Amino acid sequence: MEGSTVFTAASKGGFTVSANGEQTSTFTVTLAYDAIMALIKDYVSKEWLTTVIDGTLVIPLPRLPGLPREVTFTYSLSKKIPAIKPRLALLDFKVSPRRRSR
């Protein structure tokens, strides 16, 4: 996001999805604390954030003569998203004296 790598994710050992099937897969996500802090400090001055997802998909192929072991696809998706900023307001603010307990 905005030129910083905020997190990385990978699957251990890959996963398979059968033809016309659906499957849920779990990924381990590693957060980059320093990148998140840099992004937060710059966040208030932005109306839009540029997000980029870079990925690599490796598809193993059957072991047949003349076929490679796998086919690899790399991709990059880029999208601008609004920088949503909460707005807070104090309404009907009242101060009351605190009684001391004995």
Backbone as a chain_set.jsonl record, in Angstrom:
{"seq": "MEGSTVFTAASKGGFTVSANGEQTSTFTVTLAYDAIMALIKDYVSKEWLTTVIDGTLVIPLPRLPGLPREVTFTYSLSKKIPAIKPRLALLDFKVSPRRRSR", "coords": {"N": [[0.843, -1.167, 0.0], [0.626, 2.139, -0.933], [3.32, 2.097, -1.77], [4.613, 0.717, 0.23], [5.372, -2.442, 1.678], [3.015, -3.962, 3.355], [2.081, -6.4, 4.307], [2.889, -9.899, 3.937], [1.98, -12.999, 2.419], [1.739, -16.534, 2.328], [1.254, -19.889, 1.204], [1.871, -22.933, 2.804], [3.424, -25.461, 1.187], [1.556, -25.341, -0.823], [-1.748, -25.697, -2.354], [-4.654, -27.512, -3.446], [-7.336, -27.394, -5.786], [-10.131, -28.948, -6.933], [-11.438, -29.505, -10.279], [-14.093, -27.378, -11.118], [-14.638, -27.114, -8.452], [-14.824, -26.024, -5.001], [-12.926, -24.641, -2.388], [-11.672, -23.897, 0.831], [-8.788, -22.214, 1.776], [-5.968, -21.82, 3.938], [-3.799, -19.2, 4.812], [-0.649, -18.068, 5.946], [-0.05, -14.971, 7.32], [2.256, -12.376, 7.396], [2.833, -9.518, 9.139], [4.214, -6.285, 8.542], [5.436, -4.305, 10.793], [6.856, -1.789, 10.881], [6.314, -0.76, 8.324], [3.548, -0.489, 8.445], [3.335, 1.458, 10.46], [4.601, 3.639, 9.175], [2.822, 4.062, 7.096], [0.493, 4.784, 8.495], [1.278, 7.221, 9.674], [1.402, 8.866, 7.436], [-1.136, 8.768, 6.523], [-3.272, 10.579, 7.232], [-2.997, 12.769, 5.552], [-3.898, 11.993, 3.094], [-6.378, 11.415, 0.571], [-6.961, 9.286, -1.027], [-5.786, 5.919, -1.319], [-3.26, 4.001, -2.793], [-3.357, 0.698, -3.606], [-1.602, -2.324, -4.056], [-1.464, -5.604, -5.212], [0.699, -8.143, -5.5], [1.365, -11.228, -6.978], [2.1, -14.746, -7.318], [1.297, -17.576, -9.105], [1.581, -20.968, -9.152], [1.237, -23.749, -11.085], [1.251, -27.125, -10.904], [2.003, -29.615, -13.338], [0.898, -32.678, -14.973], [3.162, -35.452, -15.044], [4.355, -35.86, -17.947], [5.964, -36.772, -20.989], [7.636, -34.118, -22.598], [6.153, -32.1, -21.421], [6.433, -29.272, -19.249], [7.409, -29.258, -15.747], [5.834, -27.559, -14.271], [3.615, -24.709, -14.552], [3.961, -21.264, -14.386], [2.439, -18.316, -13.258], [2.644, -14.871, -12.96], [1.3, -12.005, -11.369], [-0.073, -8.685, -11.047], [-2.099, -6.568, -9.293], [-3.607, -3.449, -9.202], [-5.154, -0.862, -7.381], [-7.029, 2.012, -6.529], [-8.163, 3.089, -3.427], [-10.562, 4.615, -1.239], [-9.39, 6.696, 1.41], [-10.569, 6.11, 4.279], [-11.666, 8.007, 6.89], [-12.355, 8.284, 10.256], [-14.76, 10.392, 11.84], [-15.038, 12.215, 14.742], [-17.025, 13.509, 17.362], [-17.698, 15.429, 20.25], [-20.551, 15.624, 22.097], [-22.933, 17.382, 24.024], [-21.307, 17.682, 26.348], [-20.297, 17.29, 29.697], [-19.091, 18.175, 32.888], [-18.615, 16.706, 35.979], [-18.264, 16.981, 39.521], [-16.073, 14.828, 41.319], [-16.705, 12.61, 43.912], [-15.018, 11.987, 46.887], [-14.012, 8.844, 48.098], [-14.24, 7.123, 51.24]], "CA": [[0.0, 0.0, 0.0], [1.393, 3.381, -1.044], [4.747, 1.817, -1.937], [5.133, -0.054, 1.361], [4.878, -3.805, 1.822], [2.371, -4.001, 4.663], [2.091, -7.789, 4.742], [3.147, -10.952, 2.958], [1.237, -14.226, 2.716], [2.158, -17.691, 1.536], [0.707, -21.167, 1.659], [2.928, -23.938, 2.974], [3.211, -26.658, 0.379], [0.526, -25.132, -1.826], [-3.061, -26.287, -2.126], [-5.288, -27.967, -4.678], [-8.767, -27.194, -5.935], [-10.569, -29.806, -8.023], [-12.174, -28.825, -11.342], [-15.445, -26.951, -10.736], [-14.792, -27.282, -7.008], [-14.575, -24.901, -4.098], [-12.175, -25.069, -1.218], [-11.115, -22.838, 1.644], [-7.371, -22.431, 2.067], [-5.438, -20.97, 4.986], [-2.507, -18.604, 4.524], [0.022, -17.381, 7.039], [0.197, -13.578, 6.963], [3.277, -11.727, 8.21], [2.662, -8.064, 9.098], [5.437, -5.49, 8.661], [5.066, -3.252, 11.733], [7.423, -0.498, 10.495], [5.598, -0.278, 7.14], [2.223, -0.065, 8.898], [3.502, 2.727, 11.168], [4.894, 4.679, 8.185], [1.58, 4.313, 6.371], [-0.425, 5.487, 9.389], [1.742, 8.597, 9.839], [1.127, 9.6, 6.205], [-2.533, 8.5, 6.181], [-4.174, 11.714, 7.416], [-2.865, 13.736, 4.464], [-4.327, 11.367, 1.841], [-7.793, 11.148, 0.327], [-6.989, 7.986, -1.69], [-4.613, 5.074, -1.114], [-2.996, 3.076, -3.883], [-3.041, -0.645, -3.121], [-1.082, -3.227, -5.09], [-1.307, -6.997, -4.804], [1.569, -8.9, -6.398], [1.254, -12.64, -6.655], [2.623, -15.773, -8.209], [0.512, -18.8, -9.082], [2.34, -22.066, -9.745], [0.356, -24.891, -11.337], [2.009, -28.32, -11.301], [1.418, -30.355, -14.462], [1.169, -34.12, -14.923], [4.487, -35.818, -15.555], [4.263, -36.438, -19.282], [7.092, -36.342, -21.821], [7.434, -32.88, -23.336], [5.503, -31.067, -20.602], [7.241, -28.798, -18.114], [6.92, -29.733, -14.434], [4.836, -26.621, -13.771], [3.401, -23.449, -15.26], [3.96, -20.182, -13.396], [1.834, -17.043, -13.651], [2.806, -13.77, -12.008], [0.298, -10.972, -11.624], [-0.052, -7.498, -10.199], [-3.37, -5.855, -9.318], [-3.471, -2.133, -8.582], [-6.455, -0.236, -7.189], [-7.098, 3.132, -5.594], [-9.283, 2.961, -2.504], [-10.678, 5.831, -0.423], [-8.798, 6.695, 2.753], [-11.707, 6.358, 5.171], [-11.206, 8.618, 8.143], [-13.484, 8.481, 11.17], [-14.968, 11.735, 12.385], [-15.545, 12.13, 16.103], [-17.514, 14.755, 17.932], [-18.199, 15.353, 21.617], [-21.821, 16.336, 22.189], [-23.492, 17.47, 25.377], [-20.211, 17.403, 27.27], [-20.61, 17.788, 31.033], [-18.096, 17.825, 33.899], [-19.22, 16.573, 37.304], [-17.249, 16.782, 40.553], [-15.938, 13.456, 41.804], [-16.746, 12.535, 45.372], [-13.962, 11.15, 47.451], [-14.506, 7.715, 48.911], [-13.529, 7.02, 52.517]], "C": [[0.892, 1.234, 0.0], [2.9, 3.143, -1.096], [5.379, 1.041, -0.794], [4.561, -1.465, 1.324], [4.339, -3.941, 3.235], [2.295, -5.429, 5.198], [2.463, -8.7, 3.586], [2.365, -12.185, 3.396], [1.741, -15.324, 1.805], [1.468, -18.929, 2.079], [1.851, -22.16, 1.751], [2.582, -25.166, 2.145], [2.131, -26.526, -0.667], [-0.804, -25.746, -1.433], [-3.641, -26.694, -3.475], [-6.778, -27.668, -4.624], [-9.188, -28.04, -7.132], [-11.352, -28.996, -9.051], [-13.613, -28.579, -10.89], [-15.702, -27.096, -9.235], [-14.562, -25.989, -6.267], [-13.852, -25.437, -2.89], [-11.692, -23.831, -0.476], [-9.674, -23.183, 1.958], [-6.912, -21.415, 3.104], [-4.053, -20.477, 4.592], [-1.948, -17.983, 5.792], [0.359, -15.978, 6.563], [1.216, -13.005, 7.936], [3.128, -10.222, 8.039], [4.002, -7.37, 9.299], [5.111, -4.255, 9.503], [5.595, -1.883, 11.292], [6.729, 0.082, 9.27], [4.203, 0.211, 7.517], [2.32, 1.282, 9.607], [3.786, 3.876, 10.197], [3.629, 5.05, 7.419], [0.602, 5.114, 7.226], [-0.019, 6.95, 9.552], [1.403, 9.456, 8.629], [-0.358, 9.566, 5.837], [-3.419, 9.745, 6.222], [-4.101, 12.731, 6.279], [-3.396, 13.204, 3.13], [-5.843, 11.221, 1.777], [-7.979, 9.763, -0.293], [-5.707, 7.237, -1.379], [-4.469, 4.144, -2.321], [-2.598, 1.733, -3.283], [-2.596, -1.506, -4.298], [-0.97, -4.62, -4.48], [-0.476, -7.679, -5.881], [1.48, -10.361, -5.999], [1.889, -13.525, -7.705], [1.78, -17.021, -8.011], [1.303, -19.862, -9.818], [1.403, -23.265, -9.87], [1.21, -26.086, -11.751], [1.263, -29.059, -12.418], [1.707, -31.84, -14.319], [2.532, -34.421, -15.534], [4.323, -36.609, -16.852], [5.449, -35.949, -20.101], [6.734, -35.086, -22.616], [6.754, -31.774, -22.554], [6.478, -30.575, -19.535], [6.637, -29.317, -16.812], [5.786, -28.864, -13.917], [4.72, -25.427, -14.698], [3.259, -22.369, -14.194], [3.357, -18.92, -13.999], [2.146, -16.023, -12.566], [1.784, -12.706, -12.372], [0.476, -9.826, -10.643], [-1.377, -6.774, -10.387], [-3.191, -4.535, -8.578], [-4.844, -1.473, -8.517], [-6.327, 0.938, -6.229], [-8.341, 2.946, -4.735], [-9.364, 4.233, -1.665], [-10.031, 5.647, 0.948], [-9.912, 7.092, 3.72], [-11.174, 6.847, 6.507], [-12.407, 8.831, 9.054], [-13.556, 9.937, 11.635], [-15.616, 11.578, 13.747], [-15.998, 13.501, 16.565], [-17.963, 14.483, 19.369], [-19.452, 16.218, 21.682], [-22.308, 16.301, 23.627], [-22.464, 17.087, 26.434], [-20.511, 18.032, 28.62], [-19.528, 17.309, 31.988], [-18.805, 17.796, 35.256], [-18.111, 16.392, 38.328], [-17.247, 15.333, 41.022], [-15.931, 13.465, 43.319], [-15.67, 11.59, 45.841], [-14.579, 10.032, 48.267], [-13.659, 7.606, 50.159], [-13.221, 5.615, 52.848]], "O": [[1.797, 1.362, 0.825], [3.669, 3.913, -0.521], [6.57, 0.735, -0.846], [3.395, -1.657, 0.977], [5.103, -4.024, 4.196], [2.429, -5.65, 6.401], [2.366, -8.326, 2.418], [2.119, -12.391, 4.584], [2.12, -15.079, 0.66], [1.141, -19.006, 3.263], [2.704, -22.216, 0.865], [1.569, -25.824, 2.379], [1.812, -27.504, -1.343], [-0.967, -26.251, -0.322], [-3.161, -26.258, -4.521], [-7.396, -27.686, -3.559], [-8.657, -27.866, -8.229], [-11.872, -27.926, -8.735], [-14.265, -29.471, -10.347], [-16.851, -27.188, -8.803], [-14.154, -24.984, -6.849], [-14.123, -26.542, -2.422], [-11.341, -22.828, -1.098], [-9.369, -24.306, 2.359], [-7.407, -20.289, 3.144], [-3.231, -21.247, 4.096], [-2.69, -17.439, 6.609], [0.985, -15.81, 5.516], [1.065, -13.131, 9.151], [3.276, -9.702, 6.934], [4.823, -7.797, 10.111], [4.574, -3.274, 8.989], [4.848, -0.906, 11.327], [6.566, 1.298, 9.18], [3.726, 1.209, 6.977], [1.484, 2.158, 9.384], [3.263, 4.975, 10.378], [3.396, 6.223, 7.13], [-0.049, 6.03, 6.723], [-0.88, 7.829, 9.567], [1.143, 10.651, 8.775], [-0.781, 10.275, 4.924], [-4.239, 9.941, 5.326], [-5.054, 13.481, 6.066], [-3.342, 13.918, 2.129], [-6.502, 10.943, 2.779], [-9.022, 9.135, -0.113], [-4.656, 7.851, -1.196], [-5.451, 3.577, -2.8], [-1.62, 1.641, -2.541], [-3.151, -1.419, -5.393], [-0.449, -4.791, -3.378], [-0.898, -7.78, -7.034], [1.517, -10.69, -4.814], [2.173, -13.099, -8.824], [1.575, -17.469, -6.883], [1.658, -19.679, -10.983], [0.847, -23.735, -8.877], [1.823, -26.072, -12.818], [0.033, -29.112, -12.425], [2.649, -32.228, -13.628], [2.989, -33.719, -16.436], [4.176, -37.831, -16.855], [5.893, -34.816, -19.92], [5.667, -35.005, -23.225], [6.775, -30.619, -22.979], [7.252, -31.356, -18.983], [5.49, -29.762, -16.786], [4.89, -29.341, -13.22], [5.6, -25.165, -15.518], [2.526, -22.539, -13.219], [3.715, -18.509, -15.102], [1.932, -16.287, -11.383], [1.446, -12.529, -13.543], [1.078, -9.966, -9.579], [-1.738, -6.408, -11.506], [-2.682, -4.509, -7.458], [-5.607, -1.518, -9.482], [-5.603, 0.863, -5.236], [-9.43, 2.681, -5.245], [-8.34, 4.865, -1.407], [-10.118, 4.581, 1.557], [-10.157, 8.278, 3.945], [-10.355, 6.197, 7.157], [-13.372, 9.49, 8.665], [-12.536, 10.608, 11.798], [-16.625, 10.887, 13.888], [-15.417, 14.522, 16.196], [-18.537, 13.434, 19.662], [-19.413, 17.405, 21.358], [-22.117, 15.32, 24.346], [-22.733, 16.262, 27.307], [-20.935, 19.185, 28.685], [-19.094, 16.16, 31.907], [-19.503, 18.74, 35.627], [-17.117, 15.722, 38.046], [-18.296, 14.695, 41.108], [-15.216, 14.255, 43.935], [-15.448, 10.529, 45.259], [-15.531, 10.234, 49.021], [-12.48, 7.96, 50.141], [-12.624, 5.343, 53.89]]}, "num_chains": 1, "name": "protein.A"}
